[in-house]
Amino acid sequence: MSPSDPAPVFESLSRLSEDAILGVMAKFRADPSPLKIDLGVGVYRDAEGHTPVLDCVRVAERRILDAQVTKSYVAPAGREEFNAAVVELVLGREHRAVLDRRVIAVQTPGGCGALRVGAELLRAAAAGTSIHVSDPTWANHLPLLGGAGLRLQRYPYYDATAHRLTFDAMLERLERAPAGDVVLLHACCHNPTGADLDDAQWRTIADLLSRRGLLPYLDLAYQGFGGGLDADAQGIRLIASRVPECLIATSFSKNLGLYRERVGALLAVAASEERAAAIRSHVLQIARSIYSMPPDHGAAIAAEILTDPALRGTWVAELGTMRERVRAMRRLLADALRRGGGGRAYDYLEHQRGMFSLLGAPPAVVERLREEFHVYMTADGRMNLAGLMPSNVDPLAHAILQATR
Ligand SMILES: Cc1ncc(COP(=O)(O)O)c(C=O)c1O
């Protein structure tokens, strides 16, 4: 290169620091200890430590491969039978908005794809909109939503030391949000806290959102992992019946174990059928401009399972097994901590829902757990309880009690 040549374009890019979660995973892999415990991953694991392919998925996949005659494009909206089945799964067949034909759904590459397309839709509708996310929230919400140009704000949600929701502070903050702002809510199994709103709190939030003219954006990444498929959608169904419009980003990564297939959907509930059609046209244009069309294979599997009663029954049973396993690990761990001298301080682990809970300890404790006890979790103390097996519950309880003493 001569001195007169322009600087290479990528010269301006310096190397980014490693993603925090990937960093924990790498450290775990490098640890030779046979006693190591991985609570850092964001996926479900069975009692043998595997993230299984569900039986219903295997059957559906075989059928699809046997019957498939083309790999030609499907459409920017993905599969319509998938989209229709998702609306029913999330809102139920009898929901007022569904009966009024005010709901649209568009298949997306995973829940992340849905979140991003929804954020782009918000930008198209009202550039510079503020979106309020819980403090804390899933780390990826920030780039997915902020990257689309939305202004991020936080509402208080959870006290990690006291292990409880800060619901009054959440209400107080949202009361002050200007009409038209967007509020992101975790529909169930809040990531990373495991602390969900109860029925009365959902009703209070629904009233607030409707009274203040705030737009709810519901993230449903763990339907079926909390109380069951319908139970986990109750908050969404309530909100969608109280406000004129809302967005829902759903994912089948966890509940169908289809992580790498990238299956999700963006749903929009609109004030009228006509508005819903207008929103859909924008969503499709956004999809075209980012990835053109979503991947098909996983959505074909999901559609087969959702629309075949026998396969759906198998799925519901397998999902129940996953949910109960995580619940059982929560109970066992809380019990082991009680027996080990932790008193009732860890009861919250038993009552929270989904895969995640926060230890609520400073980073030094998280580091000590890793260095001394081979227990791996993210720096914020997020533990994936699905990483536990009956055999390592007692060692983990011992490690936590020692490290926090
Ligand atoms: C809170 C939350 N939202 C959305 C997602 C989206 O997941 P995916 O894009 O893998 O479907 C996840 C996955 O971990 C999540 O935890």
PDBQT file of the ligand as one rigid body, heavy atoms in Angstrom, charges set to zero:
ROOT
HETATM    1  C1  LIG A 501     -36.429 -13.171  27.037  1.00  0.00    +0.000 C 
HETATM    2  C2  LIG A 501     -36.138 -13.778  25.703  1.00  0.00    +0.000 A 
HETATM    3  N1  LIG A 501     -36.731 -13.288  24.620  1.00  0.00    +0.000 NA
HETATM    4  C3  LIG A 501     -36.518 -13.795  23.407  1.00  0.00    +0.000 A 
HETATM    5  C4  LIG A 501     -35.640 -14.835  23.216  1.00  0.00    +0.000 A 
HETATM    6  C5  LIG A 501     -35.483 -15.278  21.782  1.00  0.00    +0.000 C 
HETATM    7  O1  LIG A 501     -34.940 -16.465  21.503  1.00  0.00    +0.000 OA
HETATM    8  P1  LIG A 501     -34.736 -17.021  20.044  1.00  0.00    +0.000 P 
HETATM    9  O2  LIG A 501     -34.383 -15.926  19.133  1.00  0.00    +0.000 OA
HETATM   10  O3  LIG A 501     -33.669 -18.031  20.196  1.00  0.00    +0.000 OA
HETATM   11  O4  LIG A 501     -36.060 -17.645  19.642  1.00  0.00    +0.000 OA
HETATM   12  C6  LIG A 501     -34.978 -15.382  24.312  1.00  0.00    +0.000 A 
HETATM   13  C7  LIG A 501     -33.999 -16.459  24.179  1.00  0.00    +0.000 C 
HETATM   14  O5  LIG A 501     -33.185 -16.739  25.011  1.00  0.00    +0.000 OA
HETATM   15  C8  LIG A 501     -35.232 -14.833  25.599  1.00  0.00    +0.000 A 
HETATM   16  O6  LIG A 501     -34.641 -15.304  26.689  1.00  0.00    +0.000 OA
ENDROOT
TORSDOF 0
